[in-house]
Amino acid sequence: MGDRRGVCRVCDPVENYKVVLTSQNYEEAQLWLLEDEFEPINGRLSLAKVLEGL
């Protein structure tokens, strides 16, 4: 997820959408995901669902 300032958060759906990374830009988050060998999933993420896990 990204906000209007460009800050990106990576949430883990397995851990009830817990934020596992906060980065200052999309590229940094993308590199982190690639390095840790995460796999993308199809579909959209609901902000309400993510906020439930916080």
C-alpha positions in Angstrom: 0.0 0.0 0.0 1.2 3.5 -0.7 0.0 6.9 0.6 -0.1 10.3 -1.0 3.3 11.2 0.3 4.8 8.1 -1.4 5.4 6.1 1.8 4.8 2.4 1.2 3.8 -0.3 3.6 4.0 -4.0 3.0 1.4 -6.1 4.8 1.4 -9.8 5.4 -2.0 -11.4 5.0 -0.8 -14.5 6.8 -0.2 -12.4 9.9 -3.6 -10.7 9.9 -2.3 -7.9 7.6 0.5 -6.9 10.0 2.8 -4.2 8.5 6.1 -6.0 7.9 7.9 -3.1 6.1 7.5 0.7 5.8 9.6 2.4 3.2 9.9 5.9 1.9 9.2 4.9 -1.7 7.8 2.2 -3.9 11.2 1.2 -5.4 12.6 0.4 -1.9 9.6 -1.7 -1.0 9.8 -3.5 -4.3 13.5 -4.3 -3.8 12.8 -5.6 -0.3 10.0 -7.9 -1.6 12.3 -9.2 -4.4 15.1 -9.9 -2.0 12.9 -11.8 0.4 11.4 -13.8 -2.4 7.8 -12.9 -1.6 5.2 -13.9 -4.2 2.5 -11.5 -5.5 -1.1 -12.4 -5.1 -4.0 -11.4 -7.3 -6.8 -9.2 -6.1 -7.2 -6.0 -4.2 -6.5 -5.3 -0.6 -9.1 -3.5 1.5 -7.8 -0.7 3.7 -10.4 -1.6 6.3 -9.1 -5.2 6.5 -5.5 -3.9 7.0 -6.5 -1.5 9.7 -8.3 -4.3 11.5 -4.9 -6.0 11.9 -3.2 -2.9 13.5 
